[in-house]
């Protein structure tokens, strides 16, 4: 029996629960990603590494049966098919092949370099997908959502800062003021 990861939708194994094969809408997924980020900040607090927040968010999304890949290699396709693809970078999280998540930790704020980084991945992944590569994403529409999440403190308050390419606005969530349901 082949062991499949949760990123493979609709498969089962003795190690992973069945992942929902339905295609959740981006807005619902976006809310779940933000909820998992707030949960990570509430549990871990400020000052942790990106990897710690990433692992907690991955587990939270996994428990909600949301297919998520971490440390996703983004390849830039070549004009000539005989040339190998070029590694453009490594995206922190790809949520259900719809949401690109770049995580930052302990930064004062999300800056233009962070936005440029996630938008570079966005631009590459919006182009023609390559056959046989993980970056060939089957999208139910032609748009992806790219977000940057920063875990930090402002005036001794734990916050999660967010930027997304849909609104192109910065948001700040004060974690201590948010009540999450279990």
C-alpha positions in Angstrom: 0.0 0.0 0.0 1.3 3.4 -0.9 1.3 6.0 1.8 -0.2 9.3 0.5 0.1 12.6 2.2 -2.9 14.9 3.0 -2.1 17.0 -0.1 -3.4 14.1 -2.3 -7.1 14.7 -2.2 -9.6 11.8 -1.9 -7.0 9.2 -1.0 -6.9 7.2 2.2 -4.2 5.4 4.1 -3.8 4.1 7.5 -1.7 7.2 8.5 -3.9 10.0 7.2 -7.7 10.5 7.5 -9.6 10.9 4.3 -9.2 14.4 2.9 -12.4 16.1 1.7 -12.6 15.9 -2.1 -14.9 18.9 -2.3 -13.3 22.2 -3.5 -13.7 24.6 -0.7 -14.2 28.2 -1.8 -11.3 30.6 -1.4 -13.1 32.8 1.1 -13.8 29.9 3.4 -10.2 28.7 3.0 -8.9 32.3 3.6 -10.9 32.4 6.9 -9.5 29.0 8.0 -5.9 30.2 7.2 -6.4 33.3 9.3 -8.0 31.3 12.1 -5.0 28.9 12.1 -2.6 31.8 12.2 -4.4 33.3 15.2 -4.4 30.0 16.9 -0.7 29.6 16.3 0.0 33.0 17.8 -2.3 32.4 20.8 -0.6 29.1 21.6 3.0 29.9 20.8 3.2 33.6 21.5 5.6 36.0 20.0 9.3 35.4 19.3 9.1 31.9 17.7 10.5 31.0 14.3 8.6 30.9 11.1 8.9 27.1 11.1 7.1 26.8 14.4 4.2 28.9 13.3 4.1 27.0 10.0 4.0 23.6 11.7 1.2 24.7 14.0 -0.8 26.2 11.1 -0.3 23.1 9.0 -1.6 20.9 11.8 -4.6 23.1 12.4 -5.5 23.1 8.7 -4.8 19.3 8.6 -7.3 18.8 11.4 -9.9 20.7 9.4 -9.2 18.3 6.4 -7.7 21.1 4.3 -5.0 19.9 2.0 -1.8 21.9 2.6 1.7 21.6 1.3 4.6 23.2 3.2 7.9 24.3 1.8 6.4 24.1 -1.7 9.0 24.4 -4.5 7.9 26.9 -7.1 9.4 26.3 -10.5 9.6 28.7 -13.4 8.8 27.0 -16.7 11.3 27.1 -19.5 10.5 28.2 -23.1 12.1 25.0 -24.4 10.7 21.8 -23.0 14.1 20.0 -23.1 15.5 22.4 -20.5 14.9 21.6 -16.8 12.7 24.0 -14.9 14.3 26.7 -12.7 13.6 26.8 -9.0 12.1 30.2 -8.4 11.8 29.8 -4.7 10.2 28.0 -1.8 6.7 29.0 -0.7 6.0 28.4 2.9 2.5 27.0 2.4 0.2 26.2 -0.5 -3.4 25.7 0.8 -5.6 23.5 -1.3 -3.8 24.7 -4.5 -5.6 28.0 -4.2 -3.9 30.1 -1.5 -0.2 31.0 -1.5 1.0 31.7 2.0 4.3 33.4 2.9 5.0 33.5 6.6 7.2 36.0 8.4 8.0 36.1 12.1 9.2 38.9 14.4 9.2 41.6 11.6 8.1 45.1 12.6 5.6 45.0 9.7 5.0 43.5 6.3 7.2 45.4 3.9 7.5 45.6 0.1 10.2 42.9 0.0 7.8 40.4 1.6 5.0 41.3 -0.8 7.3 41.1 -3.8 8.4 37.7 -2.7 4.9 36.2 -2.6 3.9 38.0 -5.8 6.9 36.5 -7.6 5.6 33.0 -6.7 2.1 34.1 -7.7 3.2 35.3 -11.1 5.1 32.1 -11.8 2.2 29.9 -10.7 -0.3 31.9 -12.7 1.6 31.1 -15.9 1.2 27.9 -17.9 1.7 25.0 -15.6 4.3 22.4 -16.4 3.3 18.9 -17.1 4.3 16.3 -14.4 5.5 18.8 -11.9 3.8 19.6 -8.5 3.5 23.2 -9.6 1.0 22.2 -12.3 -2.0 23.2 -10.3 -5.5 22.2 -11.3 -7.4 25.4 -10.6 -11.2 25.6 -10.7 -10.7 29.2 -11.7 -7.7 31.1 -13.0 -6.9 33.1 -9.9 -4.9 32.3 -6.9 -4.9 34.2 -3.6 -1.5 35.3 -2.3 -1.1 36.3 1.3 1.7 37.3 3.6 1.3 36.7 7.4 3.6 38.2 10.0 3.6 37.1 13.6 4.8 39.9 15.8 4.1 42.3 18.7 2.9 45.9 18.6 3.1 47.8 21.9 3.4 44.6 23.9 0.3 43.1 22.2 0.5 39.9 20.2 -0.7 40.5 16.6 -1.0 38.8 13.3 -0.4 41.1 10.4 -1.9 40.2 7.0 -1.6 41.4 3.4 -3.3 39.8 0.5 -3.3 40.4 -3.3 -7.1 40.7 -3.5 -7.5 43.8 -1.4 -3.8 44.9 -1.4 -4.3 46.2 2.1 -2.6 45.5 5.4 -4.7 44.2 8.2 -3.7 43.8 11.9 -5.4 41.2 14.1 -4.9 41.8 17.8 -4.8 38.2 18.9 -5.7 38.7 22.6 -9.0 40.4 21.6 -10.1 37.5 19.3 -12.2 34.7 20.8 -12.0 31.4 18.8 -14.4 28.6 19.1 -13.1 25.1 19.6 
